[in-house]
Amino acid sequence: MEKSRRSFKRYPKLCDVDLRINNTSLKGKTLDYSLDGLGVFVEGMPALKKGYIINFVVKEPEIGANGRVVWLDPRRSGLRLGIRIVGGLKGRVSDFKLTDTLVGLQLSRKTGILKVESGDIVKRIYIKNGDVIFSDLNQGEDHLGDLLLREGRITREQFDLSVRELQRTKQRQGTVLVKLGYLKPQELAKVVRHQAEEIILSLFGLEHGVFAFEEAPLPTEDIITMKLSAANLIYHGTKNLRDSQFLESSLPSVDDVPFFSSDTIDLLQGIVMDEAGKKVTACIDGRTSIKEIISITQLDNIDALKTIRALLDVRIIDVSHRGGSPDKKPEDILDEIISGGVSGETTREEESEIASQCRDMIEDMHRKYESLGYYGVLGVNKYSPLGEIKSAYYNAARKFHPDMHFHLTDDSLRNKLGDIFTYIYAAYATLSNQQKRMEYDKLMTLNPGRSTSNRDKAKAFFEEGKKELRKNDFPDAELLFGQAIYFDNTVAEYHYYYGLTLFKRNNLVDAEKSYAKALSLDPQNPSYLAELGFVFMQLGFPRRAKGFFRKALMISPNNVRALEGMKLVELDL
């Protein structure tokens, strides 16, 4: 039996379905349904084959379409079959969660427009190869001018004038606002991105409406292409639900055990995790139940439950059932919390046990990680394929990445974690590269006891970081420059490039610290001064930015970045 692999989430549902093939009508029961198909059971043994086209109608959920039989599973009591919907993807928002739809479109790498209608309002999400790149709407308070008015960035008079002007010129409202001087040119891209995100986030609380996905090439003239993180929108869209809306959703049983999904690496790119998310993910180890996680993190109960729901929605985690009824309402879980089913705090014995286990794990690995070598520290062998090495690295990172142990207050343990993770990443960076892996294997064969100085390690990490930066692979570049600084923090260039990468990832506060450190080591470097000026521009301190641009030009009057910065400052002040 060959079942089709589905990108879209399956919803278990037992209900009547009417089937029609040629002139034959059949009655059956749905087993589950998804946006692109459904599983069906039919009594008896009708003459069906894979590839047959069937018309089907389900009343609740309301689904009616043509489908193709993609798998058959004969049973003693009847026939199970899988039907893949032929044609566009559509449905009611009450039957298909928007989060599942967006994840499914990303995993299936589709290109087209997702149109969501509620009353007279139509909101469109533009998707290219699974990535959200833009959104707009036909009317309502999410228009660019409405958004700026609501946030107090323009006045009612300015708003009305811009509306009259866009009606006269037929130009985009953003263009009109810039032309009238209400919006600075450099602000437009940020504001448009913010508007696109707000339009999508507003859909997460939608209770009624219909949607349809039209798979087709995107119009090139009508949209502004930008890449919005679907994972980030889903995570924060779920977290931003009103408590009353959230209590209508469902969660697994508090006794269920969450574990990290193995196939969602692409979905994780671009997600900005809040503190609650960091605390919850730090507790996920495939052994700790939801009930225990709520207790350990000491989070507000609703916040903890929303975080778990958001992680499930974005498919960062899944759960294994320990018993009890899955898919409980959050309010039922809250009743358990209030009645004592989930303690609001861990006991001293529990805290002591957790701390002891964590300490022993770190101490044990720190004693032996270098002697294990690159293969041993990842738990793989010399012939392990790349996929196995990647999986081993992710597992090791979850155990030993310093950020996964936010609760540690012992500086000695945190330093040991840093040593371990640096070695783990070096192992992964080497063994995942065919050429470097061959060189490492040869080196270990000829001289297994050879060691490299920290300065040489730092330089090697730095050079690799520059390669990744040139490829615009900012996450890997950040990690590599960070490792270079770990091994040798006396080189100004390492801190400067680390700052460049942080700035590219919009981590402005840490970028400022890195540039400042580079300047402390090389105070007369005009490039460092100019880049620090751009950080302060982005942070909203144009006068401080101007001071750094001026210093850079005093040292190097033709410094391109400093000259560019001065022009922007003059426009801003």
C-alpha positions in Angstrom: 0.0 0.0 0.0 1.4 3.4 -1.1 -0.1 6.4 0.7 0.5 9.9 -0.6 2.8 12.1 1.4 0.8 15.2 2.5 2.3 18.6 3.2 -1.1 19.8 4.6 -2.2 18.8 8.1 -4.8 16.0 8.4 -7.8 16.6 10.5 -9.5 13.4 11.9 -13.2 13.5 11.1 -15.8 10.7 10.8 -18.7 11.9 8.7 -20.8 11.0 5.7 -19.4 11.4 2.2 -21.2 10.9 -1.2 -19.0 9.6 -3.9 -19.7 9.4 -7.6 -17.6 7.8 -10.3 -18.9 7.8 -13.9 -22.6 6.8 -13.3 -22.0 5.0 -10.1 -22.9 6.5 -6.7 -21.3 5.3 -3.4 -21.8 6.1 0.2 -18.8 6.2 2.6 -17.3 7.8 5.7 -14.4 10.2 5.9 -11.5 9.1 8.1 -9.7 12.4 7.9 -9.4 15.4 5.6 -6.8 17.9 4.6 -6.7 20.9 2.3 -5.5 18.7 -0.6 -7.3 15.5 0.0 -9.2 13.1 2.3 -9.2 9.5 3.5 -12.4 7.6 3.0 -13.9 4.2 4.0 -16.4 2.5 1.8 -18.2 -0.7 2.7 -17.9 -3.7 0.3 -15.3 -3.8 -2.4 -16.2 -1.4 -5.2 -14.3 -1.7 -8.5 -11.8 1.2 -8.0 -8.3 1.6 -9.2 -5.5 4.1 -8.5 -5.8 7.1 -10.8 -9.6 7.0 -11.1 -11.3 10.5 -10.9 -14.1 10.7 -8.3 -16.5 13.4 -7.5 -17.2 13.7 -3.7 -19.3 15.8 -1.4 -18.9 16.2 2.3 -21.5 18.4 4.2 -19.5 19.0 7.4 -16.8 20.2 6.8 -18.2 21.7 3.6 -16.1 20.1 0.9 -17.1 19.3 -2.6 -14.6 18.6 -5.4 -13.2 16.2 -7.9 -10.3 14.0 -6.7 -8.0 11.3 -7.9 -7.6 8.0 -6.1 -3.9 7.9 -5.0 -4.0 4.8 -2.7 -6.2 1.8 -1.9 -6.2 -0.4 1.2 -8.6 -3.4 1.0 -9.9 -4.6 4.4 -12.2 -7.4 5.4 -15.0 -5.0 6.2 -14.5 -2.7 3.2 -12.1 -0.5 1.3 -10.0 2.4 2.5 -8.8 4.9 -0.1 -7.0 8.1 -0.3 -8.3 10.9 -2.6 -6.1 13.8 -3.8 -8.1 16.9 -4.7 -7.8 18.0 -8.3 -8.0 21.7 -8.8 -7.6 24.7 -6.5 -7.2 24.6 -2.8 -10.2 26.2 -1.0 -12.3 26.0 2.1 -13.8 27.7 5.1 -11.5 29.2 7.8 -13.5 27.4 10.4 -12.5 24.1 8.9 -8.9 24.7 8.0 -6.5 26.7 10.3 -4.7 29.5 8.6 -1.5 28.3 10.3 -1.8 24.9 8.8 -2.5 26.3 5.4 0.6 28.6 5.4 2.8 25.7 6.6 1.4 23.4 3.9 2.0 25.9 1.2 5.5 26.4 2.3 6.3 22.7 2.6 4.8 22.0 -0.9 6.8 25.0 -2.3 3.8 26.4 -4.1 3.5 29.8 -5.9 0.3 31.8 -6.1 -2.1 34.0 -4.2 -4.0 32.9 -1.1 -7.2 35.0 -1.0 -9.2 35.2 2.3 -12.7 36.7 2.2 -14.7 37.8 5.3 -17.8 39.9 4.5 -16.8 42.6 2.1 -13.1 42.5 3.0 -10.7 40.5 0.8 -7.1 40.0 2.0 -4.5 38.5 -0.3 -1.2 36.7 0.6 1.3 36.4 -2.2 3.4 33.3 -2.0 6.5 32.3 -4.1 8.0 28.9 -3.9 6.3 28.5 -0.5 7.7 31.8 0.9 5.3 34.7 1.9 6.5 37.7 -0.1 3.7 40.3 0.1 0.1 40.9 1.2 -2.6 43.4 0.5 -6.4 44.0 0.8 -9.3 45.6 -1.0 -10.5 47.8 2.0 -10.4 48.1 5.8 -8.2 49.4 8.5 -5.1 47.6 7.3 -4.5 50.0 4.4 -1.1 51.7 4.7 -2.7 55.1 5.5 -5.1 53.6 8.1 -2.2 51.8 9.8 -0.1 55.0 10.0 -3.1 56.9 11.3 -3.9 54.3 13.9 -0.3 54.3 15.1 -0.2 58.1 15.3 2.4 58.6 12.6 0.2 60.8 10.5 -2.7 63.1 11.3 -6.3 62.8 10.1 -5.8 65.9 7.9 -2.7 64.3 6.3 -4.5 61.1 5.9 -7.5 62.7 4.1 -5.2 64.7 1.8 -3.2 61.6 0.9 -6.5 59.8 0.0 -7.6 62.6 -2.3 -4.1 62.6 -3.9 -4.0 58.9 -4.6 -7.6 59.0 -6.0 -6.4 61.8 -8.4 -3.1 60.2 -9.4 -3.9 56.5 -9.1 -0.5 56.1 -7.4 0.2 53.8 -4.4 -0.6 55.4 -1.1 3.0 54.9 0.1 4.3 56.8 -2.9 1.8 59.6 -2.3 2.8 59.9 1.4 6.5 60.2 0.5 5.6 62.7 -2.2 3.7 64.9 0.3 6.6 64.7 2.8 4.6 62.7 5.4 6.9 59.7 5.1 10.6 59.7 4.5 11.9 57.6 1.5 14.0 55.4 3.7 11.0 54.6 5.9 8.8 53.4 3.1 10.1 49.8 2.8 9.9 49.3 6.6 6.4 50.7 6.7 5.2 48.5 3.8 6.7 45.4 5.4 5.0 46.3 8.7 1.7 46.7 6.9 2.1 43.4 5.1 2.8 41.6 8.4 -0.2 43.3 10.1 -2.5 42.2 7.3 -1.5 38.6 7.8 -1.5 38.7 11.6 -5.0 40.1 11.5 -6.2 36.8 9.9 -5.2 34.6 12.8 -8.2 35.7 14.9 -10.6 35.3 12.0 -13.6 33.0 12.9 -15.7 33.2 9.8 -14.9 33.4 6.1 -13.7 31.5 3.1 -10.4 31.2 1.4 -9.0 29.9 -1.9 -5.4 29.5 -3.2 -4.9 30.2 -6.9 -1.7 28.5 -8.0 -0.2 30.6 -10.8 2.8 32.9 -11.6 2.6 36.1 -9.5 2.0 39.5 -11.1 5.3 41.4 -11.2 3.9 45.0 -11.5 1.3 45.0 -8.7 3.4 43.7 -5.7 6.5 44.7 -3.8 8.6 41.6 -3.3 9.9 41.0 0.2 10.5 37.8 2.2 8.4 37.5 5.3 9.1 34.6 7.6 6.0 32.3 7.7 7.3 30.7 10.9 7.6 34.0 12.6 4.2 35.2 11.5 2.6 31.9 12.6 4.3 31.9 16.0 3.5 35.5 16.9 0.0 35.3 15.3 -0.9 32.4 17.7 0.7 34.1 20.6 -1.3 37.3 19.9 -4.7 35.6 20.0 -7.0 37.1 22.6 -7.4 34.8 25.6 -11.1 34.2 24.7 -10.1 33.1 21.2 -7.3 30.9 22.5 -9.6 29.1 24.9 -11.7 27.9 21.9 -8.7 26.1 20.5 -7.4 22.7 21.6 -4.1 21.3 23.0 -2.8 17.8 23.6 -3.1 16.3 27.1 -0.9 17.8 29.8 0.6 14.3 30.2 1.8 14.3 26.6 5.5 14.7 25.9 6.7 17.3 23.3 9.7 16.5 21.1 11.4 18.5 18.4 10.2 17.7 14.8 12.9 16.4 12.5 11.7 17.9 9.2 11.1 21.6 9.9 14.5 23.1 9.5 13.3 25.4 6.7 10.4 26.6 8.8 12.7 27.8 11.6 14.5 30.3 9.4 13.7 33.9 10.4 11.7 33.1 13.5 12.3 35.5 16.4 11.6 33.6 19.6 10.3 35.5 22.7 11.5 34.7 26.2 8.6 32.3 26.8 9.5 30.4 23.7 13.2 30.1 24.7 12.2 28.8 28.1 9.8 26.2 26.8 12.1 25.0 24.0 14.9 24.7 26.6 12.8 22.1 28.5 11.9 20.0 25.5 13.9 16.8 25.5 11.5 14.1 24.5 11.0 13.0 28.1 9.5 16.0 29.9 5.7 16.3 29.7 3.7 19.5 29.0 2.6 19.5 32.7 6.2 19.4 33.9 7.3 22.1 31.4 4.6 24.5 32.7 5.9 23.8 36.2 9.6 24.2 35.4 9.4 27.4 33.3 7.3 29.2 36.0 5.5 31.1 33.2 2.0 32.5 33.4 -0.2 29.5 32.6 -1.9 31.1 29.6 1.4 32.3 28.2 2.9 28.8 28.6 -0.1 27.2 26.9 -0.1 29.7 24.0 3.7 29.2 23.6 3.2 25.4 23.3 0.3 25.9 20.9 2.4 28.3 18.8 5.3 25.8 18.6 2.9 23.1 17.6 1.3 25.3 14.9 4.7 26.1 13.4 5.6 22.4 13.6 8.8 23.0 15.6 7.5 20.4 18.0 5.2 17.4 18.0 3.9 15.3 20.9 3.8 11.7 21.8 0.8 10.6 23.8 1.4 9.2 27.3 -2.2 8.6 28.0 -5.3 10.6 28.7 -7.4 12.4 26.1 -5.5 14.4 23.5 -6.7 17.7 22.1 -8.2 19.1 25.3 -9.5 22.6 25.5 -6.9 25.0 27.1 -9.6 25.9 29.6 -9.7 22.2 30.7 -6.0 22.2 31.2 -6.3 25.4 33.2 -8.9 23.7 35.4 -6.3 21.0 36.0 -3.8 23.7 36.9 -6.1 25.5 39.2 -7.3 22.2 40.9 -3.7 21.2 41.5 -3.3 18.9 38.5 -0.4 21.0 37.4 1.6 22.6 40.1 2.5 26.2 39.7 6.0 25.7 41.0 8.5 22.9 41.2 9.5 21.4 44.6 13.0 21.9 45.9 13.6 18.2 45.4 12.6 18.5 41.7 14.7 21.6 41.2 17.7 19.9 42.8 17.3 16.8 40.7 17.0 18.8 37.5 20.1 20.9 38.3 22.1 17.8 39.3 21.3 16.0 36.1 22.2 19.0 34.0 25.5 19.6 35.9 26.5 16.0 35.6 25.8 16.0 31.8 27.9 19.1 31.3 30.8 18.0 33.5 30.9 14.5 32.0 31.0 15.9 28.4 33.6 18.6 29.3 36.0 15.9 30.6 36.0 13.9 27.4 34.8 16.0 24.4 38.3 16.6 23.0 39.3 13.0 23.4 36.1 11.9 21.6 37.2 13.6 18.4 34.8 15.1 15.8 33.0 11.8 15.1 32.7 10.8 18.7 31.4 14.1 20.0 28.5 13.9 17.5 28.0 10.3 18.1 28.5 9.2 14.5 31.0 7.0 12.8 33.5 7.5 10.0 31.1 6.3 7.3 28.0 8.2 8.5 26.2 10.1 5.6 25.6 13.8 5.7 22.0 13.5 6.7 23.0 11.5 9.8 25.7 14.1 10.7 23.2 17.0 10.4 20.7 15.2 12.6 23.4 14.4 15.2 24.5 18.0 15.2 21.0 19.3 15.9 20.6 16.8 18.7 23.9 17.8 20.2 23.1 21.5 19.9 19.8 21.1 21.7 21.7 19.5 24.6 24.8 21.7 24.8 24.0 25.1 23.2 24.5 27.7 26.0 21.2 29.4 25.1 19.3 26.2 25.9 20.5 26.5 29.5 19.3 30.0 30.4 18.6 28.8 34.0 22.3 28.2 34.7 23.9 30.8 37.1 27.2 29.0 37.5 29.7 30.9 35.3 32.0 27.9 35.4 29.4 25.6 33.9 28.4 28.2 31.3 32.1 28.5 30.2 32.3 24.7 30.0 29.1 24.7 27.8 30.8 27.2 25.6 33.9 25.0 25.2 31.7 22.0 24.4 29.5 23.7 21.9 32.4 25.4 20.1 33.9 21.9 19.6 30.6 20.5 18.5 30.1 23.2 15.9 33.7 22.7 14.7 33.0 19.0 14.3 29.8 19.7 12.3 31.5 22.4 10.1 34.3 20.0 9.3 32.4 16.7 8.8 29.6 18.3 6.7 32.1 19.6 4.2 33.5 16.8 2.0 36.9 18.3 1.4 37.5 19.3 5.1 36.3 15.9 6.2 38.9 14.2 4.0 41.6 16.4 5.3 40.5 15.7 8.9 40.4 12.0 8.3 43.9 12.1 6.8 45.2 14.3 9.7 43.8 11.9 12.3 45.4 8.9 10.5 48.8 10.5 10.2 49.0 12.2 13.6 46.0 11.6 15.9 47.5 13.6 18.7 48.1 16.8 16.8 46.5 19.9 18.2 45.9 23.4 16.7 46.5 26.7 18.5 43.5 28.8 19.4 44.8 31.6 17.2 44.8 29.2 14.2 41.3 28.0 15.0 40.1 31.6 15.2 41.6 32.5 11.9 40.1 29.4 10.3 36.6 30.2 11.6 37.0 33.8 10.5 37.8 32.9 6.9 34.9 30.5 6.8 32.6 33.2 8.2 33.6 35.6 5.4 32.7 32.9 2.8 29.3 32.5 4.3 28.8 36.3 4.5 29.6 36.6 0.8 26.8 34.0 0.1 24.4 36.1 2.4 24.1 33.1 4.7 24.0 35.3 7.8 23.0 32.7 10.5 26.1 30.6 9.6 28.3 33.6 9.3 27.2 34.9 12.7 28.0 31.6 14.3 31.4 31.3 12.6 32.5 34.8 13.5 31.3 34.2 17.1 33.5 31.1 17.2 36.5 33.1 15.9 36.0 35.6 18.7 35.7 32.8 21.3 39.1 31.5 20.4 40.7 34.9 20.0 38.9 38.1 21.1 41.9 40.4 20.6 41.4 40.9 16.8 39.4 44.0 16.0 38.4 42.6 12.5 36.7 39.6 14.1 34.4 41.9 16.1 33.8 44.2 13.1 32.6 41.3 10.9 30.6 39.9 13.7 28.9 43.3 14.0 28.3 43.4 10.2 26.5 40.1 10.4 24.4 41.0 13.4 23.4 44.3 11.6 22.3 42.2 8.6 20.1 40.2 10.9 18.6 43.4 12.4 20.2 42.6 15.9 21.1 46.3 16.3 21.9 46.3 20.1 24.5 43.5 19.8 25.8 44.9 16.5 26.5 48.2 18.4 28.4 46.3 21.1 30.5 44.4 18.5 31.4 47.6 16.6 32.3 49.3 19.9 34.6 46.4 20.8 36.3 46.6 17.4 36.8 50.4 17.9 38.3 49.8 21.4 40.9 47.6 19.7 41.4 49.9 16.6 40.1 53.4 17.5 41.1 55.1 14.3 39.4 52.8 11.8 37.0 54.8 9.7 35.0 51.7 8.5 34.2 50.8 12.1 33.1 54.4 12.9 30.9 54.6 9.8 29.2 51.3 10.5 28.5 52.3 14.1 26.9 55.4 12.7 24.5 53.3 10.6 23.5 51.3 13.7 22.6 54.5 15.6 20.6 55.7 12.5 18.6 52.5 12.7 18.2 52.8 16.4 16.7 56.3 16.0 19.6 58.4 17.2 20.6 60.5 14.1 22.7 63.1 16.1 24.9 60.3 17.6 25.1 58.7 14.1 26.3 62.1 12.6 29.0 62.3 15.2 30.4 58.9 14.1 30.2 59.7 10.4 32.0 63.0 11.0 34.8 61.2 12.9 35.2 58.7 10.1 35.4 61.5 7.5 38.0 63.4 9.6 40.2 60.2 9.3 39.2 59.3 5.7 37.5 62.2 3.9 36.5 59.9 0.9 35.1 57.1 3.0 32.0 56.0 0.9 30.0 54.6 3.8 30.5 57.7 5.9 29.6 60.0 3.1 26.4 58.0 2.4 25.6 58.2 6.1 26.0 61.9 6.3 23.5 62.4 3.4 20.9 60.2 5.2 21.5 62.1 8.4 20.9 65.5 6.8 17.6 64.2 5.4 16.6 62.9 8.8 17.5 65.9 11.0 
